[in-house]
Each structure stands twice: as C-alpha cells, then as structure tokens.
C-alpha cells in the first residue's frame, strides 16, 4: 500500500513538471530541471487557484536560423493572430515603415520573410494563449557563465531562473484572465498588503533558495522597474492593476 501511495505521489509530481526543450544548458546549470519545477510549483501555488498545464520552456535564440522547422511553424501560426505585436514592432523599427491600418495574413507573411518581430537580443516571451515560453539560452544563462578551475562552464548569477520565473508569471496571470498589457505594471507595483512588488518577491525567493545570486535584484528586478511600465497605461488600466493586486494578497 505504501509503495502504491509513493507511486501516486510521484506521478502527481511529474504531472506538474516543467518541460524543457531545445538548447537546454543542463550541463552548465546544475539541477536545472528540478529548479524550474520548483519555481513553477512556488508560483502556481502562490498565484493560481486552479491546476493548469505546466509550462513548456523552449531554449532557442530569437533567430529563425537557429529555430527548428516545427517551432518556426508554431511561431508563424501564433504571430498571425497577434496584430498588436506587429504594430509595436513597426513603431520600434521605423525604418520598416508604418504598419497598414488592416494587417492581413499576406502582409504578415511578407514581414516574416524578414524575420521575427523581436530584436535578436530578446530575452524571453510567453506565447499568449498557450503554455509555451521561449528563452534565449545566451541572454538568460550563457552570458553569465565562466570557466571554473577545471575548465567547465558554470553559471554565475542564476539570472536565467529569474527570466524563466518572469515568463512563468506571465503564463500564470494569463490563466487568471489578467490582460497581458497589465502584466509588467502588475509585476513591479506594490500593494498595500504586500511588503514588496511581485517580481521583487520572486527575486528574493530565488536568492533564498540558492538558485540565483543577489545580482538578480539589479540585472533582473531593477531593470524591470526602471522602465516604468505603469506609465504606458491609462488611469483605468492602473486601477485594474490595483484591483488584481487586491485579489492576490
């Protein structure tokens, strides 16, 4: 009976495991699977009142030449349903000209011939409406690695865990029904009932667990806060953020 109970518990745990795919830095980052699973377990328990499919994390650079055909096909399908991303991209890349008033599938196909609507230095993305996340292996873990005395590559900061936690949080709040445009403001806004904003708390959790060094408070959280994401929202949207925070704490 005890053995059956143990098997049942193991199956339950595995059912909540995060799927890691692509160029996963598993040799350089110790226990990356276990740590990602525990980060998701922490966030889903803290911010979700229901069980959802755990995230799938794809470790690919945001460069079509480095993504496998099946992932490119998924990306293309997803990007055809995201006119807002294309409008933001064309505003950012003024050299490409303005986006048309009506963004057609044919126009998107033409743009995709040029590449993705993200800079190649992009760190991570939650594909809204799915449980898929994409992380740049270099921007999240690779750039912070050095050779140890034995010539092995080792991660210095654990910034990749902060980046993964950020994208997981996008997924969690999307599953709560919170519009994506509110998320970044939500992550850096302190509620009356909390000691610190959500992503500041996540950073402290990663540090206390030993997954990340204290540097993530600066290269992670501070970099999110300094861009002042709430400034881009209307007063009505900022009130929506406050209402969401009231449901979290």
N, C-alpha and C positions, 0 to 999 in steps of 0.2 A: 504493500500500500504506500509506504514511504517512497519507494522508487517511482511509482506512478505519479505521486504528487510532485516529485522533483522534475520528472519529465514534463509535466504540465506547466510548472513554473518556467522551465527552460524554454518551452515553446512560446509561452506568453512573452518572455523577454525578447526572443528572437523576432517575434511578430512586430516588435516596436523598434527593431534595429534600423539604423540609417543605412541606406545603400550607397556605397562609394564606388564610383565608376570612372573610367578614363585614366589619366596620368596621376594616379593617387601617389603622393610621396610617402608611401608606407615604410620604405627602407630608412628614410631620413627622419621621419617623425615617429617617435616611439608610441606604440599603442594608439594609433590614430583612430582606428575603428571603435575601440572601447570609449575613447574620449568623446568622439562625435555622438555615439549612442547616449552617453551620459548627459551631454549638453542638451540634446533633444528631449531626453527624459525630464530634465530640470525645467526647460522652457514649456513643454507641453503640460506638465503638471501645474506649473505656475500660471499659465495664461490661457489654457484651454479647458473648457468644462465638458469636453467630449473626446472620444478617441477618434483620431484621424489617421489616415495612411502616413507613415513616417516619410520624411523627405528622401529624395534621391539626389545625391550631390555628384555632379559631373565635373571632373577636373580637366578642363580644356581652356586653352587661351582663347580670347575673343578674336579669333582669326580663322576665316573659313579654311585656309590652307592647313590648319592644324586640327580641324574638327573632322571626325569620321562622317561618311556619307549619311548614315542613318540619323545622326544627330543634326546634321545640316538640314535634312528633310523635315525633322520635327521643328527646328527653328524657323524654317521658311513658312510652314503652316501656321505657327504661332504668330509670327510677325505680320502675316496677312490680316490678323484680327486686332492689330494694335496701331490704329492711325495716330493716336496721341504720341507714341514713341517717334513716329516718323516726323511729326510736326516739330517736336522738340529737337530732333536731330538736325533738321533743315535750318532751324533757328540757330543752333550751335555752329553748324557748318555753313556759314553764309556764302561761301564760295560755290556751293552746290545750287544756289538759287532757292527761291521760296517753294514751299510745298503747295501743290494745287489745292483749290478750295474743296474739290472732291478727290479723295485719294482712292484710286482704283487699284484692282489687283494687278493690272498691267503695269501701272506706274511703279508699284512696289516691286514687281519682278525686275524692272529696269534698274531700280536702286540696288537690289540685291546682287546684281551683276557687279556693282562697285564694291560691295562688301556689307558688313553689318552696320546698323545704325548706332554703334557704340565705338568709342575710341579703343584702340588696341591695348591701352593701359588700364582698361576697365578691370575692376577687382572681382565683382560678383553680381549676380542677378537672380531674382526669383521670377520664374515664368508664371505670371499671374494666371490663375485658373487651373494650375497643375500643382503637383507636389515636387516639381523639378527645380533644382537650384544649379547654377553654374558658378564655379570659382576658377579664377586664373591661378594655376599652380605656382607661377613665378611671383605674381603680385601678393599672394597670400602667405606662402611659405618660402618659396625659393630665394627671394631677395634678402631674407634674413638668415640664411644659412652660412656657416663657415666650416672649414675642415677642422676636426678635432685632432689631438696629438697622434691619433692612429690613422689619420688620413680619411676618416669617414665624415660625410656631410651631416651636419647636425643643425636643427632649428634653434635659433637664439631666443626668439621672443614669444612664440605662440600666437603671433598676430593672425595666422590663418584660422585659429579657433574663434577668435573674435569676429572675423569676417564671416565665418560659417554661422556663428550664433546670430549675427545680424540678419543674414538671409533666411535662416530658420524662423526668426521672429516675424519677418515679412509674411512667411507662409502661415504661421500661427494666427496672426491678426487678420490675414485674408480669410482664414477659416472661421474667424469670429464675425466676418461680414464687414470689417472696417475697410473703407475705400483706400486703395493704395496711395493716393495722393496725400493722405493724412499721416502715413506711417513715419516718415522721417521726423516730422514735428513731434509726433507722439513719443518717439524714442528718446528725445532729448528734453522733454518737458517734465518738470517735477510737479507732482500733485500735492495737495495739502496733506494727504495722508501718507506720503512716502518720504523717505529720507534722502532719496536721490532719483534722478530720471532713470527710466528703464535700462537703457544701454549702459549707463554708469554702474548700475547694479549688476548687470551681466559681466562687465569688465571686472568688478570686484570679485564676483563668483569665480571667474576663470582664474584669477590670481590666487584666490584662497585654495582652489583645488589643485594648484600647481600646473595647470595647463598652459598658462601664459605668464609672462613676466609683467612687472608693473609698467613697462613701456607701453602696454596696450591702452593705458589710460590717456596717453598722449598721441600715439600714432593711430589709435582707434577712436576712442570716445571724443577726445578733444577735436579731432579733425571733423567729426560729425557736427559737433556743437558750433564750431567756428563759422560754418557756412550759413547759420541761422535759417534752418528750413522752415520755421514758422512764418518768417517774413513774407514768403511767397503765397501764403494762404489768406483768404478773406477772413473777416472777423467771425462770420458764420462758421467757417471751417475750423477756426481756432476754438470756437465754442464746442464744436463737435469733438475735437481732441480732448477738451476738458471733460466732456460727458463720458467718453470712452475711458479715460483715466479713473473716473468715479466708479466705473464698473469693474475695474481691475483691482483696486485697493479696497 
